[in-house]
Amino acid sequence: MKKTKLTTGFGAPVPNNQNSLSAGERGPLLLQDYFYVEKISHFDRERIPERVVHAKGAGAFGYFETTNDFSKYTKADFLNEVGKKTDVFLRFSTVGGEKGSADAERDPRGFALKFYTGEGNYDIVGNNTPVFFLQDPVKFPDFIHTQKRNPQTNLKDPNMFWDFISLSPETTHQVTILFSDRGTPKTYRHMNGYGSHTFAWINDEGKRFWVKYHFKTAAGIENFTAEEAQKVGGSDPDHATRDLFDHIKGGKDARWNVKVQIMPEEDAKTYRFDPFDVTKVWSHEDYPLQDLGVLVLNRNPENYFAEVEQAAFSPANLVPGVELSPDKMLQGRVYSYPDTQRHRLGPNYHNIPVNCPYAAKAGTQNYQRDGAMRTDGNGGSALNYEPNSFEEAPKEDRSYTEKPMELEGSTDRTAYNYNTDNFVQAGDLYRLMTDDQKTRLVNNIVGHLGGVTKDEIKVRQICHFFRADVDFGTRIAKGLGINLEEVMSQPIES
């Protein structure tokens, strides 16, 4: 077998990979040791900035196959033919923990999906919950600070967590989900995924429909109890990452049945909840789930850093036939996600293979040039400006213009005020649970909220649960030893 030579990053043979170049046997080292300088400089930069959220994750490749014709709702190319397959990459993650945190921690799970379609990449950046904590993105940095570490102690702080939550009643629905069994899924394969936000589908006639995505696990939902999650987190902090990789390595695949809820555009004006409020769900009775296709993961990454750590997602990555809704959180993410990727990976992160729109029929044609880590031909000798007088240069196509959306109202910093009951859906969810599920939910909240040192915060949060369901709030108050009369005396907040 022919031996392979070790080389520098520029192809020169390495004379000695075990000993530095030094002035004499004892040194000191010489700066002219070009190989050591290259090797240590690269090592010093091996860690790109950690994601602010969703830092720890696992991913796999596969495909999405359509099983029903939805062309009357959307002109999206990858949905226009029954049986059509589209390559995908899916990254799972925890949200609040650092890169070294345990997979079993109580936390929402990221469910970020990239479709490599013939019309470019389409990303659905969702979670394993159908709702989110907040309605307005201006609150997001503060919220995430409370999920991270106390700036003095560098410890997770239940006072920070519950102080913010109790002052933000719109979080009640998601908090109820988070502290239920669904807050500690057994593996990434045993949980659902959701687009969470409302999106717009546009058909060939220019008609708009509102849509929500649901990814139902074919393996069935399985969750840990709090005790099981704590035990697994201590014994195998990478258990979910290991499970996904080993499952696919063993020749098996992971599957989700993909479904959608579709709302006619006009219904949004009169629906009983604001359909663009990401803290709310649409009733399945009002808008039943419809089968869209199947999502299959069947190939592991060859290199974690290249294909998982460098994967970049954004709800701004849309394709013709899919547009945005007025959801304020979605609007905020459209800016924030690409912005953080430019910081984390550089301005040319779209050229990294896992992010590259390799399936796009027209390829990538634009006038963006230069910047750090430009690893392709940088446009070669082609023009780098527009408008121009050359027919062969790429031109805009106004047939793809977004459908106009009628807006109303005055500019102002307003809160959601359309049917904005922040408690009814959390109460509905609680009443759907079995007695055992309710008990675990209450115990999980009592265990965490009990770490708060200010009774004022506890009482304020109990009020939210009480308004969701009297039994819910009462059981938490009793578990914390809080007088119910004190809870009942609090002013009602919406």
TIKOLVO-544776 format. One record per residue (C-alpha): residue number from 1; x, y, z. Coordinates in steps of 0.5 Angstrom, whole numbers, padded with zeros to 4 digits. Last residue first. Example, Ala and Ser with C-alpha at 12.3 -4.5 7.8 and 13.67 -1.06 7.14 Angstrom:
residues 2
+------+-------+-------+-------+
| resi |     X |     Y |     Z |
+------+-------+-------+-------+
|    2 |  0027 | -0002 |  0014 |
|    1 |  0025 | -0009 |  0016 |
+------+-------+-------+-------+
//
This chain:
residues 494
+------+-------+-------+-------+
| resi |     X |     Y |     Z |
+------+-------+-------+-------+
|  494 | -0108 |  0078 |  0062 |
|  493 | -0107 |  0080 |  0069 |
|  492 | -0112 |  0080 |  0075 |
|  491 | -0110 |  0083 |  0081 |
|  490 | -0107 |  0079 |  0087 |
|  489 | -0112 |  0077 |  0093 |
|  488 | -0114 |  0070 |  0090 |
|  487 | -0106 |  0068 |  0091 |
|  486 | -0106 |  0071 |  0098 |
|  485 | -0112 |  0067 |  0100 |
|  484 | -0109 |  0061 |  0097 |
|  483 | -0103 |  0061 |  0102 |
|  482 | -0097 |  0058 |  0099 |
|  481 | -0094 |  0052 |  0102 |
|  480 | -0090 |  0050 |  0095 |
|  479 | -0094 |  0044 |  0094 |
|  478 | -0101 |  0047 |  0096 |
|  477 | -0100 |  0053 |  0091 |
|  476 | -0098 |  0048 |  0086 |
|  475 | -0104 |  0044 |  0087 |
|  474 | -0109 |  0050 |  0087 |
|  473 | -0106 |  0053 |  0081 |
|  472 | -0108 |  0047 |  0077 |
|  471 | -0114 |  0045 |  0080 |
|  470 | -0116 |  0052 |  0079 |
|  469 | -0114 |  0052 |  0071 |
|  468 | -0111 |  0057 |  0067 |
|  467 | -0112 |  0063 |  0072 |
|  466 | -0109 |  0059 |  0077 |
|  465 | -0103 |  0057 |  0073 |
|  464 | -0102 |  0065 |  0072 |
|  463 | -0104 |  0066 |  0079 |
|  462 | -0098 |  0061 |  0082 |
|  461 | -0093 |  0065 |  0078 |
|  460 | -0095 |  0072 |  0082 |
|  459 | -0095 |  0068 |  0088 |
|  458 | -0088 |  0065 |  0087 |
|  457 | -0085 |  0071 |  0085 |
|  456 | -0088 |  0075 |  0091 |
|  455 | -0085 |  0069 |  0095 |
|  454 | -0078 |  0071 |  0094 |
|  453 | -0073 |  0066 |  0094 |
|  452 | -0074 |  0061 |  0088 |
|  451 | -0072 |  0054 |  0089 |
|  450 | -0079 |  0052 |  0090 |
|  449 | -0081 |  0054 |  0083 |
|  448 | -0077 |  0048 |  0080 |
|  447 | -0079 |  0042 |  0085 |
|  446 | -0086 |  0045 |  0085 |
|  445 | -0086 |  0046 |  0077 |
|  444 | -0084 |  0038 |  0076 |
|  443 | -0089 |  0036 |  0082 |
|  442 | -0095 |  0040 |  0079 |
|  441 | -0093 |  0037 |  0072 |
|  440 | -0092 |  0030 |  0075 |
|  439 | -0098 |  0030 |  0078 |
|  438 | -0102 |  0032 |  0072 |
|  437 | -0099 |  0027 |  0068 |
|  436 | -0101 |  0021 |  0073 |
|  435 | -0108 |  0024 |  0073 |
|  434 | -0109 |  0024 |  0066 |
|  433 | -0108 |  0030 |  0062 |
|  432 | -0113 |  0034 |  0057 |
|  431 | -0115 |  0038 |  0063 |
|  430 | -0108 |  0041 |  0063 |
|  429 | -0108 |  0042 |  0056 |
|  428 | -0115 |  0046 |  0056 |
|  427 | -0112 |  0050 |  0062 |
|  426 | -0106 |  0052 |  0058 |
|  425 | -0110 |  0054 |  0052 |
|  424 | -0115 |  0059 |  0057 |
|  423 | -0109 |  0062 |  0060 |
|  422 | -0106 |  0068 |  0056 |
|  421 | -0113 |  0070 |  0053 |
|  420 | -0110 |  0075 |  0048 |
|  419 | -0117 |  0075 |  0044 |
|  418 | -0114 |  0081 |  0040 |
|  417 | -0109 |  0085 |  0044 |
|  416 | -0102 |  0083 |  0042 |
|  415 | -0098 |  0089 |  0045 |
|  414 | -0097 |  0095 |  0042 |
|  413 | -0090 |  0099 |  0040 |
|  412 | -0094 |  0104 |  0035 |
|  411 | -0094 |  0105 |  0028 |
|  410 | -0102 |  0106 |  0026 |
|  409 | -0107 |  0101 |  0024 |
|  408 | -0108 |  0097 |  0018 |
|  407 | -0104 |  0092 |  0013 |
|  406 | -0106 |  0089 |  0007 |
|  405 | -0101 |  0084 |  0004 |
|  404 | -0098 |  0084 | -0003 |
|  403 | -0096 |  0077 | -0006 |
|  402 | -0089 |  0077 | -0006 |
|  401 | -0086 |  0078 | -0013 |
|  400 | -0084 |  0072 | -0017 |
|  399 | -0086 |  0074 | -0023 |
|  398 | -0081 |  0080 | -0022 |
|  397 | -0076 |  0076 | -0025 |
|  396 | -0069 |  0080 | -0023 |
|  395 | -0063 |  0079 | -0028 |
|  394 | -0057 |  0075 | -0028 |
|  393 | -0051 |  0077 | -0033 |
|  392 | -0052 |  0074 | -0040 |
|  391 | -0056 |  0080 | -0043 |
|  390 | -0050 |  0085 | -0041 |
|  389 | -0053 |  0092 | -0040 |
|  388 | -0052 |  0093 | -0032 |
|  387 | -0057 |  0094 | -0026 |
|  386 | -0053 |  0091 | -0023 |
|  385 | -0046 |  0090 | -0020 |
|  384 | -0041 |  0085 | -0019 |
|  383 | -0040 |  0083 | -0027 |
|  382 | -0037 |  0076 | -0028 |
|  381 | -0029 |  0075 | -0028 |
|  380 | -0030 |  0070 | -0023 |
|  379 | -0036 |  0070 | -0019 |
|  378 | -0032 |  0069 | -0012 |
|  377 | -0029 |  0062 | -0015 |
|  376 | -0031 |  0059 | -0009 |
|  375 | -0028 |  0059 | -0002 |
|  374 | -0030 |  0066 |  0000 |
|  373 | -0028 |  0065 |  0007 |
|  372 | -0028 |  0072 |  0009 |
|  371 | -0031 |  0077 |  0005 |
|  370 | -0031 |  0078 | -0003 |
|  369 | -0037 |  0078 | -0007 |
|  368 | -0045 |  0078 | -0008 |
|  367 | -0047 |  0080 | -0015 |
|  366 | -0052 |  0074 | -0015 |
|  365 | -0053 |  0067 | -0019 |
|  364 | -0053 |  0061 | -0015 |
|  363 | -0055 |  0055 | -0018 |
|  362 | -0061 |  0055 | -0023 |
|  361 | -0064 |  0048 | -0022 |
|  360 | -0063 |  0049 | -0014 |
|  359 | -0060 |  0042 | -0012 |
|  358 | -0054 |  0045 | -0009 |
|  357 | -0057 |  0050 | -0005 |
|  356 | -0050 |  0051 |  0000 |
|  355 | -0052 |  0050 |  0007 |
|  354 | -0048 |  0043 |  0008 |
|  353 | -0043 |  0045 |  0003 |
|  352 | -0041 |  0052 |  0006 |
|  351 | -0042 |  0057 |  0001 |
|  350 | -0048 |  0060 |  0005 |
|  349 | -0043 |  0061 |  0011 |
|  348 | -0040 |  0067 |  0006 |
|  347 | -0041 |  0073 |  0011 |
|  346 | -0038 |  0069 |  0017 |
|  345 | -0039 |  0063 |  0021 |
|  344 | -0041 |  0065 |  0028 |
|  343 | -0043 |  0073 |  0026 |
|  342 | -0046 |  0072 |  0019 |
|  341 | -0050 |  0066 |  0023 |
|  340 | -0052 |  0071 |  0028 |
|  339 | -0055 |  0076 |  0023 |
|  338 | -0058 |  0070 |  0019 |
|  337 | -0062 |  0068 |  0025 |
|  336 | -0064 |  0075 |  0028 |
|  335 | -0067 |  0078 |  0021 |
|  334 | -0072 |  0073 |  0020 |
|  333 | -0073 |  0071 |  0027 |
|  332 | -0076 |  0078 |  0029 |
|  331 | -0081 |  0077 |  0023 |
|  330 | -0083 |  0070 |  0026 |
|  329 | -0083 |  0073 |  0033 |
|  328 | -0088 |  0078 |  0030 |
|  327 | -0093 |  0074 |  0027 |
|  326 | -0095 |  0078 |  0021 |
|  325 | -0094 |  0072 |  0016 |
|  324 | -0088 |  0070 |  0012 |
|  323 | -0088 |  0067 |  0005 |
|  322 | -0088 |  0060 |  0001 |
|  321 | -0090 |  0059 | -0006 |
|  320 | -0083 |  0061 | -0009 |
|  319 | -0078 |  0059 | -0004 |
|  318 | -0076 |  0061 |  0003 |
|  317 | -0070 |  0062 |  0007 |
|  316 | -0071 |  0068 |  0012 |
|  315 | -0074 |  0062 |  0017 |
|  314 | -0066 |  0061 |  0018 |
|  313 | -0062 |  0055 |  0019 |
|  312 | -0054 |  0054 |  0019 |
|  311 | -0051 |  0048 |  0019 |
|  310 | -0043 |  0049 |  0021 |
|  309 | -0044 |  0045 |  0027 |
|  308 | -0048 |  0039 |  0024 |
|  307 | -0044 |  0038 |  0017 |
|  306 | -0037 |  0040 |  0018 |
|  305 | -0036 |  0040 |  0025 |
|  304 | -0040 |  0033 |  0025 |
|  303 | -0036 |  0030 |  0020 |
|  302 | -0039 |  0024 |  0016 |
|  301 | -0046 |  0026 |  0018 |
|  300 | -0051 |  0020 |  0019 |
|  299 | -0056 |  0018 |  0013 |
|  298 | -0063 |  0015 |  0014 |
|  297 | -0067 |  0021 |  0016 |
|  296 | -0074 |  0020 |  0013 |
|  295 | -0080 |  0025 |  0013 |
|  294 | -0087 |  0023 |  0010 |
|  293 | -0092 |  0027 |  0006 |
|  292 | -0097 |  0032 |  0007 |
|  291 | -0103 |  0029 |  0011 |
|  290 | -0108 |  0034 |  0013 |
|  289 | -0109 |  0036 |  0020 |
|  288 | -0116 |  0039 |  0022 |
|  287 | -0117 |  0046 |  0022 |
|  286 | -0123 |  0048 |  0027 |
|  285 | -0123 |  0041 |  0030 |
|  284 | -0116 |  0041 |  0030 |
|  283 | -0116 |  0048 |  0034 |
|  282 | -0111 |  0053 |  0032 |
|  281 | -0105 |  0054 |  0037 |
|  280 | -0103 |  0060 |  0041 |
|  279 | -0096 |  0063 |  0044 |
|  278 | -0094 |  0064 |  0037 |
|  277 | -0100 |  0069 |  0036 |
|  276 | -0101 |  0069 |  0028 |
|  275 | -0107 |  0066 |  0028 |
|  274 | -0110 |  0071 |  0033 |
|  273 | -0115 |  0067 |  0037 |
|  272 | -0123 |  0066 |  0036 |
|  271 | -0122 |  0067 |  0028 |
|  270 | -0125 |  0073 |  0025 |
|  269 | -0120 |  0076 |  0021 |
|  268 | -0115 |  0070 |  0020 |
|  267 | -0121 |  0067 |  0017 |
|  266 | -0120 |  0071 |  0011 |
|  265 | -0114 |  0068 |  0009 |
|  264 | -0117 |  0061 |  0009 |
|  263 | -0113 |  0056 |  0014 |
|  262 | -0109 |  0050 |  0013 |
|  261 | -0107 |  0045 |  0018 |
|  260 | -0101 |  0041 |  0016 |
|  259 | -0098 |  0034 |  0016 |
|  258 | -0092 |  0031 |  0016 |
|  257 | -0091 |  0024 |  0018 |
|  256 | -0084 |  0023 |  0022 |
|  255 | -0079 |  0018 |  0021 |
|  254 | -0072 |  0015 |  0023 |
|  253 | -0069 |  0010 |  0019 |
|  252 | -0065 |  0004 |  0021 |
|  251 | -0059 |  0001 |  0018 |
|  250 | -0055 |  0000 |  0025 |
|  249 | -0051 |  0007 |  0023 |
|  248 | -0058 |  0010 |  0023 |
|  247 | -0060 |  0008 |  0030 |
|  246 | -0053 |  0009 |  0033 |
|  245 | -0053 |  0016 |  0031 |
|  244 | -0060 |  0018 |  0033 |
|  243 | -0059 |  0014 |  0040 |
|  242 | -0052 |  0017 |  0041 |
|  241 | -0054 |  0024 |  0040 |
|  240 | -0060 |  0023 |  0045 |
|  239 | -0056 |  0019 |  0050 |
|  238 | -0050 |  0025 |  0050 |
|  237 | -0050 |  0026 |  0058 |
|  236 | -0050 |  0019 |  0059 |
|  235 | -0050 |  0017 |  0067 |
|  234 | -0052 |  0024 |  0070 |
|  233 | -0057 |  0026 |  0064 |
|  232 | -0060 |  0019 |  0065 |
|  231 | -0061 |  0019 |  0072 |
|  230 | -0064 |  0026 |  0072 |
|  229 | -0068 |  0025 |  0066 |
|  228 | -0071 |  0018 |  0069 |
|  227 | -0072 |  0022 |  0076 |
|  226 | -0076 |  0028 |  0072 |
|  225 | -0080 |  0023 |  0068 |
|  224 | -0077 |  0021 |  0061 |
|  223 | -0082 |  0021 |  0055 |
|  222 | -0084 |  0017 |  0049 |
|  221 | -0088 |  0019 |  0043 |
|  220 | -0089 |  0014 |  0038 |
|  219 | -0084 |  0012 |  0033 |
|  218 | -0087 |  0015 |  0027 |
|  217 | -0086 |  0022 |  0030 |
|  216 | -0091 |  0027 |  0028 |
|  215 | -0088 |  0033 |  0024 |
|  214 | -0094 |  0039 |  0024 |
|  213 | -0093 |  0045 |  0020 |
|  212 | -0098 |  0051 |  0020 |
|  211 | -0101 |  0054 |  0014 |
|  210 | -0105 |  0061 |  0012 |
|  209 | -0107 |  0061 |  0005 |
|  208 | -0106 |  0066 |  0000 |
|  207 | -0109 |  0066 | -0007 |
|  206 | -0104 |  0068 | -0013 |
|  205 | -0107 |  0064 | -0018 |
|  204 | -0101 |  0059 | -0018 |
|  203 | -0102 |  0058 | -0010 |
|  202 | -0099 |  0062 | -0005 |
|  201 | -0098 |  0059 |  0002 |
|  200 | -0097 |  0063 |  0008 |
|  199 | -0093 |  0061 |  0015 |
|  198 | -0096 |  0061 |  0022 |
|  197 | -0090 |  0060 |  0027 |
|  196 | -0089 |  0053 |  0031 |
|  195 | -0086 |  0049 |  0025 |
|  194 | -0087 |  0043 |  0029 |
|  193 | -0083 |  0037 |  0031 |
|  192 | -0086 |  0031 |  0035 |
|  191 | -0082 |  0027 |  0040 |
|  190 | -0079 |  0020 |  0040 |
|  189 | -0074 |  0020 |  0035 |
|  188 | -0070 |  0026 |  0039 |
|  187 | -0070 |  0021 |  0045 |
|  186 | -0074 |  0020 |  0051 |
|  185 | -0077 |  0027 |  0051 |
|  184 | -0076 |  0031 |  0057 |
|  183 | -0080 |  0037 |  0057 |
|  182 | -0086 |  0033 |  0054 |
|  181 | -0087 |  0030 |  0061 |
|  180 | -0090 |  0037 |  0063 |
|  179 | -0086 |  0042 |  0066 |
|  178 | -0084 |  0045 |  0058 |
|  177 | -0092 |  0044 |  0056 |
|  176 | -0094 |  0048 |  0062 |
|  175 | -0089 |  0053 |  0061 |
|  174 | -0091 |  0054 |  0054 |
|  173 | -0098 |  0055 |  0055 |
|  172 | -0096 |  0060 |  0061 |
|  171 | -0091 |  0064 |  0057 |
|  170 | -0096 |  0070 |  0055 |
|  169 | -0096 |  0072 |  0063 |
|  168 | -0090 |  0075 |  0062 |
|  167 | -0088 |  0078 |  0069 |
|  166 | -0088 |  0071 |  0072 |
|  165 | -0084 |  0068 |  0067 |
|  164 | -0079 |  0074 |  0068 |
|  163 | -0079 |  0072 |  0076 |
|  162 | -0079 |  0065 |  0075 |
|  161 | -0073 |  0064 |  0071 |
|  160 | -0068 |  0069 |  0074 |
|  159 | -0070 |  0067 |  0081 |
|  158 | -0069 |  0060 |  0079 |
|  157 | -0062 |  0061 |  0077 |
|  156 | -0057 |  0057 |  0073 |
|  155 | -0050 |  0058 |  0076 |
|  154 | -0045 |  0063 |  0074 |
|  153 | -0045 |  0066 |  0081 |
|  152 | -0045 |  0074 |  0079 |
|  151 | -0048 |  0074 |  0072 |
|  150 | -0053 |  0068 |  0073 |
|  149 | -0053 |  0063 |  0068 |
|  148 | -0057 |  0062 |  0062 |
|  147 | -0065 |  0061 |  0062 |
|  146 | -0066 |  0068 |  0065 |
|  145 | -0061 |  0071 |  0059 |
|  144 | -0065 |  0068 |  0054 |
|  143 | -0071 |  0071 |  0056 |
|  142 | -0068 |  0078 |  0056 |
|  141 | -0065 |  0077 |  0049 |
|  140 | -0072 |  0075 |  0047 |
|  139 | -0076 |  0081 |  0049 |
|  138 | -0076 |  0085 |  0043 |
|  137 | -0078 |  0079 |  0039 |
|  136 | -0085 |  0080 |  0041 |
|  135 | -0090 |  0074 |  0043 |
|  134 | -0086 |  0070 |  0047 |
|  133 | -0086 |  0063 |  0050 |
|  132 | -0087 |  0059 |  0044 |
|  131 | -0092 |  0054 |  0041 |
|  130 | -0093 |  0048 |  0037 |
|  129 | -0087 |  0044 |  0042 |
|  128 | -0082 |  0040 |  0039 |
|  127 | -0079 |  0046 |  0036 |
|  126 | -0078 |  0050 |  0029 |
|  125 | -0074 |  0053 |  0024 |
|  124 | -0077 |  0051 |  0017 |
|  123 | -0072 |  0052 |  0012 |
|  122 | -0072 |  0052 |  0004 |
|  121 | -0066 |  0052 |  0000 |
|  120 | -0067 |  0054 | -0007 |
|  119 | -0072 |  0053 | -0013 |
|  118 | -0070 |  0045 | -0014 |
|  117 | -0071 |  0044 | -0007 |
|  116 | -0065 |  0042 | -0002 |
|  115 | -0070 |  0042 |  0004 |
|  114 | -0067 |  0044 |  0011 |
|  113 | -0070 |  0042 |  0018 |
|  112 | -0069 |  0045 |  0025 |
|  111 | -0073 |  0042 |  0030 |
|  110 | -0070 |  0045 |  0037 |
|  109 | -0072 |  0041 |  0043 |
|  108 | -0075 |  0045 |  0049 |
|  107 | -0072 |  0044 |  0055 |
|  106 | -0072 |  0040 |  0061 |
|  105 | -0065 |  0037 |  0061 |
|  104 | -0064 |  0030 |  0058 |
|  103 | -0059 |  0032 |  0052 |
|  102 | -0054 |  0034 |  0058 |
|  101 | -0050 |  0040 |  0057 |
|  100 | -0043 |  0041 |  0054 |
|   99 | -0045 |  0045 |  0048 |
|   98 | -0049 |  0050 |  0053 |
|   97 | -0056 |  0049 |  0055 |
|   96 | -0062 |  0054 |  0053 |
|   95 | -0065 |  0050 |  0047 |
|   94 | -0063 |  0043 |  0046 |
|   93 | -0062 |  0041 |  0039 |
|   92 | -0064 |  0037 |  0033 |
|   91 | -0062 |  0038 |  0026 |
|   90 | -0065 |  0036 |  0020 |
|   89 | -0062 |  0036 |  0013 |
|   88 | -0067 |  0034 |  0007 |
|   87 | -0066 |  0032 |  0000 |
|   86 | -0073 |  0032 | -0004 |
|   85 | -0077 |  0027 | -0006 |
|   84 | -0083 |  0027 | -0011 |
|   83 | -0088 |  0022 | -0010 |
|   82 | -0094 |  0026 | -0011 |
|   81 | -0092 |  0032 | -0015 |
|   80 | -0092 |  0040 | -0013 |
|   79 | -0090 |  0040 | -0006 |
|   78 | -0082 |  0041 | -0008 |
|   77 | -0084 |  0046 | -0013 |
|   76 | -0088 |  0051 | -0008 |
|   75 | -0094 |  0053 | -0012 |
|   74 | -0098 |  0053 | -0006 |
|   73 | -0106 |  0051 | -0004 |
|   72 | -0108 |  0048 | -0010 |
|   71 | -0102 |  0045 | -0011 |
|   70 | -0103 |  0041 | -0005 |
|   69 | -0103 |  0034 | -0008 |
|   68 | -0102 |  0028 | -0003 |
|   67 | -0096 |  0024 | -0001 |
|   66 | -0090 |  0028 | -0002 |
|   65 | -0083 |  0025 |  0000 |
|   64 | -0078 |  0029 |  0005 |
|   63 | -0071 |  0026 |  0005 |
|   62 | -0065 |  0024 |  0009 |
|   61 | -0059 |  0027 |  0013 |
|   60 | -0058 |  0027 |  0020 |
|   59 | -0057 |  0032 |  0026 |
|   58 | -0055 |  0032 |  0033 |
|   57 | -0055 |  0039 |  0037 |
|   56 | -0052 |  0043 |  0043 |
|   55 | -0052 |  0050 |  0042 |
|   54 | -0059 |  0051 |  0041 |
|   53 | -0058 |  0058 |  0043 |
|   52 | -0053 |  0063 |  0043 |
|   51 | -0049 |  0058 |  0038 |
|   50 | -0042 |  0057 |  0040 |
|   49 | -0037 |  0062 |  0037 |
|   48 | -0032 |  0057 |  0032 |
|   47 | -0028 |  0053 |  0036 |
|   46 | -0022 |  0050 |  0032 |
|   45 | -0019 |  0057 |  0032 |
|   44 | -0013 |  0056 |  0037 |
|   43 | -0012 |  0049 |  0033 |
|   42 | -0011 |  0053 |  0027 |
|   41 | -0006 |  0057 |  0030 |
|   40 | -0002 |  0051 |  0033 |
|   39 | -0001 |  0048 |  0027 |
|   38 |  0001 |  0054 |  0022 |
|   37 |  0006 |  0056 |  0027 |
|   36 |  0008 |  0049 |  0029 |
|   35 |  0009 |  0048 |  0021 |
|   34 |  0013 |  0055 |  0020 |
|   33 |  0018 |  0054 |  0025 |
|   32 |  0021 |  0060 |  0024 |
|   31 |  0019 |  0063 |  0030 |
|   30 |  0024 |  0059 |  0034 |
|   29 |  0023 |  0055 |  0040 |
|   28 |  0028 |  0056 |  0046 |
|   27 |  0030 |  0051 |  0046 |
|   26 |  0033 |  0045 |  0050 |
|   25 |  0036 |  0041 |  0044 |
|   24 |  0039 |  0047 |  0041 |
|   23 |  0035 |  0053 |  0038 |
|   22 |  0028 |  0049 |  0037 |
|   21 |  0024 |  0047 |  0031 |
|   20 |  0018 |  0043 |  0035 |
|   19 |  0018 |  0035 |  0035 |
|   18 |  0013 |  0030 |  0034 |
|   17 |  0010 |  0032 |  0027 |
|   16 |  0017 |  0032 |  0023 |
|   15 |  0019 |  0034 |  0016 |
|   14 |  0012 |  0036 |  0014 |
|   13 |  0011 |  0036 |  0006 |
|   12 |  0008 |  0042 |  0003 |
|   11 |  0001 |  0042 |  0001 |
|   10 | -0002 |  0049 |  0003 |
|    9 | -0005 |  0046 |  0009 |
|    8 |  0002 |  0043 |  0011 |
|    7 |  0003 |  0036 |  0009 |
|    6 |  0003 |  0029 |  0012 |
|    5 |  0005 |  0024 |  0006 |
|    4 |  0001 |  0018 |  0005 |
|    3 |  0004 |  0011 |  0004 |
|    2 |  0003 |  0007 | -0002 |
|    1 |  0000 |  0000 |  0000 |
+------+-------+-------+-------+
//
